[in-house]
């Protein structure tokens, strides 16, 4: 294997010069002399045999080749840092904390069962649980605010594994006007009533509703939607597993729609970074998959 001509420190020095706007500023940030910073960049260019920077006035400016190589060097240093972080995780054992983002439609009993199984083997690993809706899981991944998420879709740049299918059923309170029609319900019937939807918790603002905007109420969670619908204030599609008891107790009743009475959504399990996922995160993911497969 060919040994690299230049070191990570040389690339780090080049980045500092560019990011800080000059050799003197970079030297201050790196706690080095200006001459050593200048020499490091000069030596880097000599070893590569290409001009990376030139001086315009008092400012160091990248050449076109320098721009290309600088971008590659940023990824190189990020990879090196990731290797060190992974080594630290291995040395320390299990993670101190797992940041878990869960789509609100994921069955509560599955989540609780998984956490209950994980707790005895967690080795004091903390769980930071955050409930999200629609693109909220993507925001957590892109903002590096989660180690593992359950999401209704896989964001670009990530790899997801199908975890579970969730059935959503159209329901309303038994005394809701739609049930008084005593016949199959059409889209025209729905358009006359208030549709209760759960708002996207992410920045994309994905709209899960599909009916008249003037007859729509948006709430923050599935539980809030259930409460609103159970009080006869509208209708909506709710996860079937989450409303089994309200259906049995007569708080909710399925709507006999001509079309669309039930629809199915797929939830995916996604690592924020598969290579850097620690043993605790992997174990929790394994349990989530096992529990989901059994339900």
VOPAGU-2260 file (C-alpha; in pm, 1 decimal, decimal comma):
REM VOPAGU-2260
SITE   aa  ch    i         X         Y         Z
SITE  UNK   A    0       0,0       0,0       0,0
SITE  UNK   A    1     133,8     340,3    -100,1
SITE  UNK   A    2     219,2     568,5     192,4
SITE  UNK   A    3      59,8     919,1     170,7
SITE  UNK   A    4     304,5    1200,4     105,5
SITE  UNK   A    5     127,9    1450,0     328,2
SITE  UNK   A    6      -2,1    1429,3     683,9
SITE  UNK   A    7    -341,2    1504,5     832,6
SITE  UNK   A    8    -181,9    1792,2    1020,7
SITE  UNK   A    9     -82,8    1957,0     691,0
SITE  UNK   A   10    -439,2    1935,2     562,1
SITE  UNK   A   11    -566,8    2067,8     895,4
SITE  UNK   A   12    -326,6    2361,8     865,5
SITE  UNK   A   13    -444,8    2440,7     512,7
SITE  UNK   A   14    -804,5    2437,3     630,4
SITE  UNK   A   15    -723,2    2674,4     914,5
SITE  UNK   A   16    -556,8    2921,4     677,6
SITE  UNK   A   17    -861,6    2921,8     451,0
SITE  UNK   A   18   -1123,0    2926,3     725,4
SITE  UNK   A   19    -945,6    3193,0     931,2
SITE  UNK   A   20    -864,3    3411,2     632,2
SITE  UNK   A   21    -485,8    3413,8     652,6
SITE  UNK   A   22    -165,2    3269,6     794,6
SITE  UNK   A   23    -149,2    3493,6    1099,5
SITE  UNK   A   24    -508,0    3416,5    1200,7
SITE  UNK   A   25    -453,1    3044,2    1143,7
SITE  UNK   A   26    -137,9    3051,8    1354,2
SITE  UNK   A   27    -330,2    3211,2    1639,1
SITE  UNK   A   28    -604,6    2950,0    1621,6
SITE  UNK   A   29    -358,1    2659,3    1601,1
SITE  UNK   A   30    -131,4    2802,6    1875,0
SITE  UNK   A   31     167,6    2791,6    1639,6
SITE  UNK   A   32     404,3    3044,8    1490,4
SITE  UNK   A   33     309,5    3205,5    1161,4
SITE  UNK   A   34     632,3    3080,0    1004,8
SITE  UNK   A   35     549,5    2717,6    1091,5
SITE  UNK   A   36     203,1    2754,7     938,9
SITE  UNK   A   37     348,0    2907,7     621,3
SITE  UNK   A   38     607,8    2632,6     598,6
SITE  UNK   A   39     344,3    2359,2     642,5
SITE  UNK   A   40     137,0    2492,6     353,2
SITE  UNK   A   41     445,8    2550,5     137,4
SITE  UNK   A   42     567,6    2195,8     205,3
SITE  UNK   A   43     220,7    2059,2     128,6
SITE  UNK   A   44     224,5    2224,2    -213,1
SITE  UNK   A   45     576,1    2098,3    -284,8
SITE  UNK   A   46     485,6    1741,7    -192,9
SITE  UNK   A   47     173,9    1748,6    -408,8
SITE  UNK   A   48     346,1    1930,6    -693,8
SITE  UNK   A   49      56,8    2171,7    -736,9
SITE  UNK   A   50     -19,6    2530,8    -640,0
SITE  UNK   A   51    -296,9    2534,0    -381,2
SITE  UNK   A   52    -284,8    2896,5    -269,2
SITE  UNK   A   53    -160,9    3236,1    -376,6
SITE  UNK   A   54    -156,4    3576,1    -209,3
SITE  UNK   A   55    -388,2    3854,2    -323,6
SITE  UNK   A   56    -304,2    4169,2    -135,0
SITE  UNK   A   57    -270,3    4046,0     221,2
SITE  UNK   A   58    -508,7    3753,8     186,0
SITE  UNK   A   59    -433,5    3390,6     102,8
SITE  UNK   A   60    -663,9    3273,4    -177,9
SITE  UNK   A   61    -726,3    2917,5    -296,1
SITE  UNK   A   62    -656,4    2817,4    -652,6
SITE  UNK   A   63    -917,3    2614,5    -841,2
SITE  UNK   A   64    -718,0    2298,6    -770,2
SITE  UNK   A   65    -691,5    2403,8    -407,2
SITE  UNK   A   66   -1070,8    2431,6    -380,5
SITE  UNK   A   67   -1115,6    2076,6    -506,3
SITE  UNK   A   68    -850,1    1926,6    -279,8
SITE  UNK   A   69    -960,7    2127,3      23,1
SITE  UNK   A   70   -1308,9    1980,3      -4,8
SITE  UNK   A   71   -1164,2    1629,0     -23,2
SITE  UNK   A   72    -940,0    1701,8     274,4
SITE  UNK   A   73   -1238,5    1804,6     486,7
SITE  UNK   A   74   -1391,2    1462,4     430,8
SITE  UNK   A   75   -1054,4    1301,3     503,4
SITE  UNK   A   76   -1026,8    1474,1     840,8
SITE  UNK   A   77   -1391,2    1397,1     920,1
SITE  UNK   A   78   -1325,5    1028,8     849,6
SITE  UNK   A   79   -1013,8    1033,4    1067,7
SITE  UNK   A   80   -1210,9    1192,0    1350,1
SITE  UNK   A   81   -1484,0     930,2    1308,6
SITE  UNK   A   82   -1226,3     651,0    1337,7
SITE  UNK   A   83   -1092,2     799,9    1660,0
SITE  UNK   A   84   -1443,6     840,5    1797,1
SITE  UNK   A   85   -1526,7     481,3    1711,1
SITE  UNK   A   86   -1209,5     363,2    1883,5
SITE  UNK   A   87   -1308,0     562,0    2191,5
SITE  UNK   A   88   -1650,9     400,1    2190,8
SITE  UNK   A   89   -1495,6      56,2    2169,8
SITE  UNK   A   90   -1252,4     138,3    2449,6
SITE  UNK   A   91   -1526,2     271,1    2674,4
SITE  UNK   A   92   -1773,7      -2,9    2598,0
SITE  UNK   A   93   -2141,1      82,3    2568,4
SITE  UNK   A   94   -2256,3     436,9    2502,2
SITE  UNK   A   95   -2357,9     658,5    2791,4
SITE  UNK   A   96   -2669,6     768,6    2601,5
SITE  UNK   A   97   -2879,9     671,9    2301,4
SITE  UNK   A   98   -3078,9     943,3    2129,6
SITE  UNK   A   99   -3388,0     772,5    1989,7
SITE  UNK   A  100   -3637,5     945,6    1761,6
SITE  UNK   A  101   -3966,5     761,4    1714,5
SITE  UNK   A  102   -4244,5     834,9    1467,0
SITE  UNK   A  103   -4567,6     889,9    1660,0
SITE  UNK   A  104   -4745,2     622,3    1455,6
SITE  UNK   A  105   -4510,3     348,7    1581,3
SITE  UNK   A  106   -4718,9     124,8    1810,3
SITE  UNK   A  107   -4674,5     233,2    2171,2
SITE  UNK   A  108   -4689,6    -122,1    2302,8
SITE  UNK   A  109   -4402,6    -220,8    2068,7
SITE  UNK   A  110   -4189,1      67,8    2189,3
SITE  UNK   A  111   -4257,0      -2,4    2555,8
SITE  UNK   A  112   -4190,4    -373,0    2508,0
SITE  UNK   A  113   -3857,2    -300,3    2336,7
SITE  UNK   A  114   -3746,3     -55,7    2607,1
SITE  UNK   A  115   -3850,6    -302,0    2877,0
SITE  UNK   A  116   -3632,5    -571,0    2717,8
SITE  UNK   A  117   -3341,7    -330,8    2672,5
SITE  UNK   A  118   -3341,5    -191,5    3027,7
SITE  UNK   A  119   -3193,1    -497,9    3208,7
SITE  UNK   A  120   -2900,7    -517,3    2964,7
SITE  UNK   A  121   -2853,2    -143,8    2914,8
SITE  UNK   A  122   -2550,3    -119,4    3144,5
SITE  UNK   A  123   -2680,3     219,4    3265,4
SITE  UNK   A  124   -2706,9     356,5    2912,5
SITE  UNK   A  125   -2955,6     644,0    2916,2
SITE  UNK   A  126   -3233,0     673,3    2658,8
SITE  UNK   A  127   -3326,0    1017,1    2528,7
SITE  UNK   A  128   -3660,0     955,9    2357,8
SITE  UNK   A  129   -3819,5    1206,3    2124,8
SITE  UNK   A  130   -4153,0    1159,6    1949,7
SITE  UNK   A  131   -4167,4    1300,4    1597,2
SITE  UNK   A  132   -4418,2    1319,0    1312,9
SITE  UNK   A  133   -4346,4    1278,0     939,9
SITE  UNK   A  134   -4030,4    1478,1     850,7
SITE  UNK   A  135   -3939,2    1528,4    1217,3
SITE  UNK   A  136   -3723,3    1215,4    1204,4
SITE  UNK   A  137   -3532,2    1354,7     906,1
SITE  UNK   A  138   -3459,7    1675,7    1095,3
SITE  UNK   A  139   -3312,0    1477,4    1383,1
SITE  UNK   A  140   -3082,5    1289,3    1144,4
SITE  UNK   A  141   -2969,1    1594,1     948,3
SITE  UNK   A  142   -2908,5    1797,9    1264,7
SITE  UNK   A  143   -2715,2    1514,7    1433,0
SITE  UNK   A  144   -2970,3    1501,6    1714,1
SITE  UNK   A  145   -3038,1    1126,2    1706,3
SITE  UNK   A  146   -2845,7     800,5    1690,9
SITE  UNK   A  147   -3140,4     590,8    1579,8
SITE  UNK   A  148   -3479,8     686,4    1437,4
SITE  UNK   A  149   -3804,2     523,7    1331,8
SITE  UNK   A  150   -3937,8     714,2    1032,3
SITE  UNK   A  151   -4219,7     683,6     773,6
SITE  UNK   A  152   -3963,9     733,9     497,2
SITE  UNK   A  153   -3588,3     716,6     442,4
SITE  UNK   A  154   -3425,8    1058,0     388,5
SITE  UNK   A  155   -3179,7    1103,6     105,0
SITE  UNK   A  156   -2828,5    1001,8     208,0
SITE  UNK   A  157   -2941,5     743,3     463,7
SITE  UNK   A  158   -3016,2     372,4     450,7
SITE  UNK   A  159   -3324,6     236,5     623,2
SITE  UNK   A  160   -3460,3    -107,2     699,9
SITE  UNK   A  161   -3832,4    -181,0     686,7
SITE  UNK   A  162   -3945,2    -221,6    1045,5
SITE  UNK   A  163   -4322,8    -252,6    1064,2
SITE  UNK   A  164   -4644,4    -180,7     877,3
SITE  UNK   A  165   -4899,7      40,2    1049,2
SITE  UNK   A  166   -5268,0      32,0     958,0
SITE  UNK   A  167   -5460,7     358,8     977,8
SITE  UNK   A  168   -5840,6     346,9     994,6
SITE  UNK   A  169   -6097,7     620,8     943,2
SITE  UNK   A  170   -6296,4     682,4    1262,4
SITE  UNK   A  171   -6530,6     928,2    1430,0
SITE  UNK   A  172   -6738,4     941,7    1746,9
SITE  UNK   A  173   -7047,6     715,7    1723,8
SITE  UNK   A  174   -7271,3    1026,0    1744,5
SITE  UNK   A  175   -7084,5    1213,4    1472,3
SITE  UNK   A  176   -7307,6    1333,6    1183,0
SITE  UNK   A  177   -7124,6    1105,6     940,2
SITE  UNK   A  178   -7252,7     798,0    1123,1
SITE  UNK   A  179   -7608,6     930,2    1116,5
SITE  UNK   A  180   -7608,2     896,2     736,7
SITE  UNK   A  181   -7657,3     520,8     784,3
SITE  UNK   A  182   -7493,3     441,0     450,8
SITE  UNK   A  183   -7155,5     419,1     285,7
SITE  UNK   A  184   -6973,8     751,4     314,6
SITE  UNK   A  185   -6837,5     930,4       7,8
SITE  UNK   A  186   -6564,3    1188,5     -36,6
SITE  UNK   A  187   -6833,8    1454,7     -76,3
SITE  UNK   A  188   -6969,3    1360,8     265,8
SITE  UNK   A  189   -6621,7    1392,6     419,6
SITE  UNK   A  190   -6566,5    1732,5     263,2
SITE  UNK   A  191   -6857,9    1872,8     460,6
SITE  UNK   A  192   -6705,4    1774,4     794,9
SITE  UNK   A  193   -6392,8    1863,7     994,7
SITE  UNK   A  194   -6090,9    1647,8     921,0
SITE  UNK   A  195   -5849,2    1614,1    1216,7
SITE  UNK   A  196   -5483,2    1568,2    1114,2
SITE  UNK   A  197   -5153,0    1547,3    1300,9
SITE  UNK   A  198   -4910,6    1825,0    1206,8
SITE  UNK   A  199   -4564,6    1750,7    1073,0
SITE  UNK   A  200   -4313,7    1810,6    1354,8
SITE  UNK   A  201   -4028,6    1866,2    1107,7
SITE  UNK   A  202   -3918,2    2164,1     902,4
SITE  UNK   A  203   -4058,0    2034,1     572,5
SITE  UNK   A  204   -4417,9    2079,2     678,8
SITE  UNK   A  205   -4540,2    1769,7     496,9
SITE  UNK   A  206   -4918,3    1773,3     466,8
SITE  UNK   A  207   -5074,8    1439,7     557,3
SITE  UNK   A  208   -5428,6    1563,6     491,4
SITE  UNK   A  209   -5602,0    1555,5     158,4
SITE  UNK   A  210   -5937,4    1725,1     200,2
SITE  UNK   A  211   -6080,1    2076,0     209,8
SITE  UNK   A  212   -5840,1    2313,7     387,5
SITE  UNK   A  213   -6128,7    2508,6     541,1
SITE  UNK   A  214   -6252,8    2195,5     720,7
SITE  UNK   A  215   -5927,2    2081,5     873,3
SITE  UNK   A  216   -5799,4    2094,8    1229,1
SITE  UNK   A  217   -5431,3    2023,2    1293,8
SITE  UNK   A  218   -5306,3    1890,4    1627,4
SITE  UNK   A  219   -4959,3    1810,5    1758,3
SITE  UNK   A  220   -4988,8    1439,0    1835,8
SITE  UNK   A  221   -5185,4    1123,6    1763,4
SITE  UNK   A  222   -5308,9    1123,1    2122,1
SITE  UNK   A  223   -5444,4    1476,1    2078,2
SITE  UNK   A  224   -5612,8    1370,5    1755,0
SITE  UNK   A  225   -5774,0    1075,8    1932,8
SITE  UNK   A  226   -5909,0    1301,4    2207,9
SITE  UNK   A  227   -6049,0    1556,7    1964,1
SITE  UNK   A  228   -6215,9    1289,0    1750,4
SITE  UNK   A  229   -6344,9    1102,7    2058,4
SITE  UNK   A  230   -6525,8    1420,3    2164,5
SITE  UNK   A  231   -6711,5    1435,1    1834,1
SITE  UNK   A  232   -6521,3    1732,6    1696,3
SITE  UNK   A  233   -6416,6    1572,1    1370,7
SITE  UNK   A  234   -6302,3    1255,0    1199,8
SITE  UNK   A  235   -5962,8    1121,6    1097,7
SITE  UNK   A  236   -5737,0     826,6    1025,3
SITE  UNK   A  237   -5569,4     688,8    1336,9
SITE  UNK   A  238   -5331,0     393,4    1391,5
SITE  UNK   A  239   -5549,2      86,7    1439,1
SITE  UNK   A  240   -5338,6     -59,4    1721,1
SITE  UNK   A  241   -5356,1     265,8    1918,1
SITE  UNK   A  242   -5736,0     285,3    1920,0
SITE  UNK   A  243   -5837,2     -74,6    1993,9
SITE  UNK   A  244   -5963,2      14,5    2343,2
SITE  UNK   A  245   -6152,6     333,3    2239,8
SITE  UNK   A  246   -6320,2     127,3    1967,3
SITE  UNK   A  247   -6418,8    -143,3    2217,3
SITE  UNK   A  248   -6546,5     112,7    2467,8
SITE  UNK   A  249   -6753,3     296,6    2208,1
SITE  UNK   A  250   -6557,4     621,6    2213,7
SITE  UNK   A  251   -6477,9     576,2    1845,8
SITE  UNK   A  252   -6646,4     398,8    1556,8
SITE  UNK   A  253   -6508,0     302,0    1217,9
SITE  UNK   A  254   -6641,1     503,8     926,0
SITE  UNK   A  255   -6792,9     293,8     643,7
SITE  UNK   A  256   -6619,3     475,0     359,3
SITE  UNK   A  257   -6683,3     384,5      -2,6
SITE  UNK   A  258   -6307,3     401,6     -54,6
SITE  UNK   A  259   -6006,0     455,0     171,5
SITE  UNK   A  260   -6149,9     326,5     498,9
SITE  UNK   A  261   -5806,8     184,7     579,6
SITE  UNK   A  262   -5456,1     253,0     453,5
SITE  UNK   A  263   -5117,7     112,6     542,3
SITE  UNK   A  264   -4792,3     296,3     609,1
SITE  UNK   A  265   -4443,5     148,6     641,7
SITE  UNK   A  266   -4205,1     261,4     914,2
SITE  UNK   A  267   -3828,3     228,0     873,4
SITE  UNK   A  268   -3546,0     189,0    1122,4
SITE  UNK   A  269   -3254,6     419,2    1036,8
SITE  UNK   A  270   -2910,7     465,4    1190,5
SITE  UNK   A  271   -2772,8     817,7    1191,6
SITE  UNK   A  272   -2433,6     665,2    1110,4
SITE  UNK   A  273   -2408,8     289,6    1069,3
SITE  UNK   A  274   -2029,0     284,2    1102,6
SITE  UNK   A  275   -2026,1     483,6    1425,3
SITE  UNK   A  276   -2323,4     315,7    1592,4
SITE  UNK   A  277   -2214,0     178,4    1929,7
SITE  UNK   A  278   -2298,4    -161,7    2076,2
SITE  UNK   A  279   -2585,9     -26,3    2286,9
SITE  UNK   A  280   -2748,8     139,3    1985,9
SITE  UNK   A  281   -2710,4    -178,4    1782,4
SITE  UNK   A  282   -2859,2    -388,0    2061,1
SITE  UNK   A  283   -3158,5    -157,7    2093,8
SITE  UNK   A  284   -3208,7    -167,2    1716,8
SITE  UNK   A  285   -3199,3    -547,5    1726,2
SITE  UNK   A  286   -3464,2    -555,7    1998,9
SITE  UNK   A  287   -3686,5    -309,0    1812,0
SITE  UNK   A  288   -3670,2    -532,6    1504,4
SITE  UNK   A  289   -3749,8    -844,1    1702,4
SITE  UNK   A  290   -4045,0    -686,4    1881,8
SITE  UNK   A  291   -4182,9    -537,7    1560,0
SITE  UNK   A  292   -4158,7    -871,5    1381,6
SITE  UNK   A  293   -4366,1   -1034,3    1656,3
SITE  UNK   A  294   -4649,2    -780,2    1626,0
